[in-house]
Amino acid sequence: MRELARFEDPVKKMPLSLAVFEVEEVELPPFQRDLSEGLKKHLELAIEKLGFVTPIVVCAHEGKYYVVDGRHRLEALRDLGAREVLAIVAPEDLYLHILEFNTEKPPNVKEKSKQAYRLFQEFLRTDPKTIEADLFTYFKEPQFITFGFVLEEFESRFPASFYESLLAKIDRFLEEPLSEAVEERRRRAQKLLELNQEVNQKYAELGWTNALMKGEIVRKAVQRAYGVRVRTIEDDFYEALERVKEACRELAPEDFGGLA
């Protein structure tokens, strides 16, 4: 690493530095989201045309430097054969705030969920006594943790986006240490999968062939259980899923305008 300059950010006045790293010096944290080959290729073309004008952001952690913003730019540089990368070095306490970066391509629900799961596992590994609710500033929304357990441990093709609105109303951060919260998240993931199986059965019963209509089944089931314009749900996580599951069983073609 070769430091070029030191400065402060204009908002929080935290110390930063601008440095040049050998590409191989920069590591990927274990909770990075999956690489998008399409975005990487697009960035390769842009860098070839315009040059590398936007530094990546790295943090020092346990004696190494990790990229927390700009993973796709870093990988594009590797593919282009570059040996050095320009980076802003941020304080180490930003290392775990990776979900608030991702400026190259806003992550979708599935990407956020996988990254939340990996971040959860990192906290579990380093301090299992930490109360999950105390980590809300890192995760922002608790439903992404539950989705992450579904996707990473049970069903990689689970359509998380179909359930985002529902879980945003019923999932909460847990007032439990991570060593216990991990099992509760698995239980929630399994119950969510049971609801999804019910949705799949209704989809087959209706004879539809467009998988996107499964999202419409979820929406109609929630409306049947809680009303058309429901904004809050007072039932706890498990009660709410059972009500929506039962409502799903009761749906008929007439609930979809006779579409079948």
C-alpha positions in Angstrom: 0.0 0.0 0.0 1.3 3.4 -0.9 -0.5 6.3 0.8 -1.0 9.4 -1.4 -2.9 11.8 0.8 -4.8 12.2 4.1 -8.0 14.1 4.5 -11.4 14.3 6.4 -14.8 13.5 5.0 -16.9 16.7 4.8 -19.8 15.4 6.9 -18.6 13.4 9.9 -15.0 14.7 9.7 -13.6 11.2 10.0 -10.0 10.6 8.9 -9.6 9.1 5.5 -6.6 8.5 3.2 -6.1 8.0 -0.5 -3.8 5.1 -1.4 -2.6 2.9 -4.2 -2.8 -0.9 -3.5 -1.5 -3.8 -5.4 -4.6 -5.5 -6.6 -3.7 -8.7 -4.8 -3.4 -6.8 -1.5 -7.2 -6.2 -1.3 -9.2 -9.0 0.2 -13.0 -9.8 -0.1 -14.9 -9.9 3.3 -16.7 -13.2 3.9 -20.1 -11.4 3.7 -19.7 -9.8 0.3 -22.7 -10.3 -2.0 -22.4 -12.5 -5.1 -20.6 -11.2 -8.1 -22.7 -10.0 -11.1 -20.9 -10.9 -14.2 -23.0 -8.5 -16.3 -22.1 -5.5 -14.1 -18.5 -6.5 -14.0 -18.3 -6.6 -17.8 -20.1 -3.3 -18.1 -17.5 -1.8 -15.7 -14.7 -3.2 -17.7 -15.9 -1.5 -20.8 -16.4 1.8 -18.9 -12.9 1.6 -17.4 -11.3 0.9 -20.8 -13.1 3.9 -22.2 -12.9 6.4 -19.3 -10.1 5.2 -17.1 -10.4 4.3 -13.4 -11.7 7.5 -11.9 -13.8 6.3 -8.9 -11.7 4.8 -6.1 -12.9 1.7 -4.2 -13.3 1.9 -0.4 -11.3 -0.4 1.9 -11.1 -0.9 5.6 -8.2 -2.5 7.6 -9.3 -5.5 9.7 -7.2 -8.1 11.5 -4.1 -7.1 9.6 -5.6 -7.1 6.1 -7.4 -4.6 3.9 -10.9 -5.5 2.7 -13.0 -3.9 0.0 -16.3 -2.6 1.5 -17.4 -0.7 -1.6 -16.3 -1.4 -5.2 -15.9 -5.1 -5.4 -17.1 -5.1 -9.0 -14.7 -2.4 -9.9 -11.9 -4.4 -8.3 -12.8 -7.6 -10.2 -13.1 -5.6 -13.4 -9.6 -4.3 -12.9 -8.3 -7.8 -12.3 -9.8 -9.0 -15.5 -8.3 -6.1 -17.4 -4.9 -7.1 -16.1 -4.3 -4.0 -13.9 -1.8 -4.5 -11.1 -2.8 -1.5 -8.9 -6.1 0.0 -7.7 -6.8 3.4 -6.2 -8.7 3.2 -2.9 -10.0 5.4 -0.1 -9.0 3.9 3.2 -11.8 4.3 5.8 -11.7 3.6 9.5 -12.0 0.0 10.6 -15.3 0.6 12.4 -17.0 0.8 9.0 -15.9 -2.7 8.1 -19.3 -4.2 9.1 -21.4 -1.5 7.6 -21.1 -3.0 4.1 -24.9 -3.1 3.5 -24.9 0.7 3.5 -22.4 0.8 0.6 -23.2 -1.0 -2.6 -23.3 2.1 -4.7 -22.4 0.5 -8.0 -25.6 -1.5 -8.2 -28.4 -1.3 -5.6 -28.9 -4.9 -4.4 -32.2 -6.6 -4.9 -34.1 -8.4 -2.1 -32.3 -11.7 -2.7 -28.8 -10.0 -2.7 -29.6 -8.0 0.5 -30.8 -11.2 2.2 -27.7 -13.3 1.3 -25.5 -10.5 2.5 -27.5 -10.1 5.7 -27.1 -13.8 6.4 -23.3 -13.7 5.8 -23.0 -10.6 8.0 -25.1 -12.4 10.7 -22.7 -15.4 10.6 -19.7 -13.1 10.9 -21.2 -11.5 14.1 -22.1 -15.0 15.4 -18.6 -16.2 14.9 -16.9 -13.2 16.6 -19.3 -12.6 19.5 -22.2 -15.0 19.9 -23.3 -13.3 23.1 -24.3 -10.1 21.2 -28.0 -9.3 21.3 -29.4 -9.4 17.8 -31.5 -6.3 18.3 -28.3 -4.3 19.2 -27.1 -4.8 15.6 -30.1 -3.1 14.0 -27.8 -0.3 12.6 -25.9 -2.9 10.6 -28.9 -4.8 9.2 -31.6 -2.1 8.9 -34.4 -4.5 8.3 -34.8 -7.8 10.1 -36.7 -9.6 7.3 -33.5 -9.8 5.3 -32.0 -11.9 8.0 -34.9 -14.4 7.8 -34.8 -14.4 4.0 -31.1 -15.0 4.1 -31.5 -18.2 6.2 -34.1 -19.4 3.7 -31.9 -18.8 0.7 -28.5 -19.9 2.2 -29.6 -22.9 4.2 -32.8 -24.2 2.7 -33.9 -23.1 -0.8 -31.7 -21.0 -3.0 -34.5 -20.3 -5.5 -36.9 -19.0 -2.9 -38.8 -15.9 -4.3 -38.1 -13.6 -1.4 -39.4 -10.5 -3.2 -43.0 -12.0 -3.1 -42.9 -12.0 0.7 -41.0 -8.7 1.4 -44.1 -6.6 2.1 -45.6 -9.2 4.4 -42.4 -9.8 6.4 -41.7 -6.1 6.7 -44.9 -6.0 8.8 -44.3 -9.0 11.0 -40.6 -9.7 11.4 -38.7 -8.0 14.3 -35.2 -7.9 15.6 -34.8 -10.5 18.3 -33.9 -9.6 21.9 -31.8 -12.7 22.2 -28.1 -13.4 21.9 -27.0 -14.5 18.5 -26.3 -18.0 19.8 -30.0 -18.4 20.4 -31.3 -16.1 17.7 -29.7 -18.3 15.0 -32.1 -21.1 15.9 -35.1 -18.8 15.9 -34.1 -17.5 12.5 -34.0 -21.1 11.2 -37.5 -21.7 12.7 -38.8 -18.6 11.0 -37.2 -19.6 7.7 -38.9 -23.1 7.9 -42.3 -21.6 8.6 -41.9 -19.2 5.6 -41.0 -22.2 3.4 -44.2 -23.9 4.6 -46.2 -20.9 3.5 -44.4 -20.9 0.1 -45.4 -24.6 -0.3 -49.0 -23.6 0.2 -48.6 -20.9 -2.4 -47.1 -23.4 -4.9 -50.0 -25.8 -4.3 -52.5 -23.0 -5.0 -50.6 -22.0 -8.1 -50.8 -25.6 -9.4 -54.5 -25.8 -8.5 -55.2 -22.7 -10.5 -53.4 -24.2 -13.5 -51.3 -21.1 -14.1 -48.0 -21.2 -16.0 -46.5 -17.7 -15.2 -44.5 -18.0 -12.0 -44.8 -14.3 -11.4 -48.4 -15.0 -10.5 -47.3 -16.6 -7.3 -46.6 -13.1 -6.0 -50.2 -12.3 -6.8 -51.3 -15.3 -4.8 -49.3 -14.0 -1.8 -50.8 -10.5 -2.1 -54.4 -11.8 -2.3 -53.8 -14.1 0.6 -52.5 -11.3 2.8 -55.5 -9.1 1.7 -57.9 -12.0 2.6 -56.3 -12.4 6.0 -55.8 -8.7 7.0 -57.7 -6.5 4.6 -57.0 -4.7 1.3 -55.0 -1.7 2.7 -53.4 -3.3 5.7 -50.4 -1.2 6.9 -49.6 -2.9 10.2 -50.1 -6.4 11.5 -50.4 -6.9 15.3 -50.2 -10.8 15.2 -46.8 -12.2 15.9 -44.7 -13.8 13.2 -46.0 -17.3 13.4 -49.7 -16.4 13.9 -49.5 -14.1 10.9 -48.0 -16.8 8.7 -50.7 -19.3 9.7 -53.5 -16.8 8.9 -52.0 -16.1 5.5 -51.5 -19.8 4.9 -55.2 -20.5 5.7 -56.3 -17.6 3.6 -54.2 -19.0 0.7 -56.1 -22.3 0.9 -59.4 -20.4 0.6 -58.5 -18.5 -2.5 -60.5 -19.3 -5.7 -60.4 -18.2 -9.3 -63.0 -15.6 -8.5 -60.5 -13.8 -6.2 -58.4 -13.1 -9.3 -61.3 -12.0 -11.5 -62.0 -15.5 -12.7 -58.5 -15.9 -14.1 -57.5 -19.6 -14.4 
